Structure formats: structure tokens, C-alpha cells
Amino acid sequence: MSVKHFTNSAEFDSAIQTAPVAMVDFWATWCGPCKMLAPTIEKIGESYGGKALIAKVDVDQCQDLAARFGIMSIPTVVFFQNGKEVGRRVGVQPPAAFTGALDQLL
């Protein structure tokens, strides 16, 4: 399973509520650090497919979601468990920062 790209809040809400564990990357196309993090998110999507929902939200397309979750800097990766936010990482970090957080939730 690859990375899911959300384009509206209804789709996001439905998926987050039904996924036991989710990791969502809030990003933008013009963001240099977001581009640096993208390959890491893709690899995590490949290796955690079926175990966790790995997704991306373009903050320019879904400004309501960015506002709801208080995204002030991008990239921001938010972790959800049973529909509730349980953690976040801001900025480019090594893959282990994200996989370690996912492993704790699984």
C-alpha cells in the first residue's frame, strides 16, 4: 500500500476515524524541506502498508485541516491512534523518528 493523498476534510475524517493507527504528513508543493522528507514518507508508506494509514495533506489544498490541527510549520507529521492525535514531529527528521513513533502505536 502506498501513501494516501487527501484532498478534502470529509475524506480525511472518514479515513482517520477508521484507521487504528495513522501518520499524516502536512506539506506543500513549494516547501523545500517537504520535498526532502517526501522520499522518507513514501518508503514508510511502502513498508507500513496494511499496518498503518500513511497519508499526506497539502496545506494549500486543505487549509481547513491545517487550521484545525494548528499546523504552523511544514512539514509537520501528525500521528493518530483511534482517530485522536497522539503525537507530532515538526521538520525534516531521520526515518527512525517516524518509524519509532509508529512502532510504539502498533
C-alpha positions as CSV (number, residue, x, y, z in Angstrom):
1,M,0.0,0.0,0.0
2,S,1.3,3.4,-0.8
3,V,0.7,6.8,0.6
4,K,-2.8,8.2,0.6
5,H,-3.2,11.8,-0.6
6,F,-6.2,13.5,1.0
7,T,-7.8,16.4,-1.0
8,N,-10.8,17.2,1.4
9,S,-11.6,17.1,5.0
10,A,-14.6,14.7,4.7
11,E,-12.3,12.0,3.1
12,F,-9.6,12.7,5.8
13,D,-12.1,12.5,8.7
14,S,-13.5,9.2,7.4
15,A,-10.1,7.5,6.9
16,I,-8.6,8.8,10.2
17,Q,-11.7,7.6,12.2
18,T,-11.5,4.1,10.7
19,A,-7.7,3.6,10.8
20,P,-6.4,2.2,14.1
21,V,-3.1,4.0,13.5
22,A,-2.3,6.8,11.0
23,M,0.6,9.0,10.2
24,V,-0.2,12.2,8.2
25,D,2.4,14.5,6.6
26,F,1.1,18.1,6.3
27,W,3.1,19.6,3.4
28,A,3.1,22.0,0.4
29,T,4.4,21.8,-3.1
30,W,6.6,24.9,-2.7
31,C,8.2,23.7,0.6
32,G,11.9,22.7,0.2
33,P,12.0,20.7,3.5
34,C,8.8,18.9,2.5
35,K,10.4,17.8,-0.7
36,M,13.4,16.5,1.3
37,L,11.0,14.5,3.5
38,A,8.9,13.1,0.7
39,P,11.0,10.0,-0.1
40,T,11.1,9.1,3.6
41,I,7.3,9.3,3.7
42,E,7.0,7.2,0.5
43,K,9.3,4.5,1.9
44,I,7.3,4.3,5.2
45,G,4.1,4.0,3.1
46,E,5.6,1.0,1.3
47,S,6.9,-0.7,4.5
48,Y,3.9,0.0,6.8
49,G,1.1,-0.6,4.2
50,G,-1.6,-2.7,5.8
51,K,-0.3,-1.9,9.3
52,A,-1.0,1.8,9.4
53,L,-2.5,4.5,7.3
54,I,0.3,6.7,5.8
55,A,-1.1,9.9,4.3
56,K,-0.3,13.4,3.1
57,V,-2.3,16.6,3.2
58,D,-1.4,19.6,1.0
59,V,-1.9,22.5,3.3
60,D,-2.7,24.8,0.4
61,Q,-5.5,22.5,-0.9
62,C,-6.8,21.7,2.6
63,Q,-6.4,24.9,4.6
64,D,-9.3,23.9,6.9
65,L,-7.4,20.8,8.0
66,A,-4.2,22.7,8.5
67,A,-6.1,25.2,10.7
68,R,-7.9,22.5,12.6
69,F,-4.7,20.9,13.6
70,G,-2.8,24.1,14.2
71,I,-0.1,23.5,11.6
72,M,2.2,26.5,11.8
73,S,5.3,25.0,10.2
74,I,5.7,22.4,7.5
75,P,6.5,19.7,7.2
76,T,4.6,18.6,10.2
77,V,3.8,14.9,10.6
78,V,0.9,14.1,12.9
79,F,0.3,10.6,14.4
80,F,-3.2,9.4,15.2
81,Q,-4.5,6.4,17.1
82,N,-8.2,5.5,17.0
83,G,-9.0,8.9,15.4
84,K,-7.2,11.0,18.1
85,E,-3.9,12.9,17.7
86,V,-1.3,11.2,19.9
87,G,1.9,12.9,18.7
88,R,3.6,15.0,16.1
89,R,7.1,15.7,14.6
90,V,7.9,19.1,13.0
91,G,10.6,19.4,10.3
92,V,12.8,17.0,8.5
93,Q,13.9,14.2,10.7
94,P,15.6,10.8,10.2
95,P,13.3,8.0,9.2
96,A,13.7,6.3,12.6
97,A,11.9,9.3,14.2
98,F,8.8,8.4,12.3
99,T,9.0,4.6,12.3
100,G,9.8,4.6,16.0
101,A,6.7,6.6,16.7
102,L,4.6,4.3,14.5
103,D,6.1,1.1,16.1
104,Q,5.1,2.4,19.6
105,L,1.5,2.8,18.4
106,L,1.3,-0.6,16.6
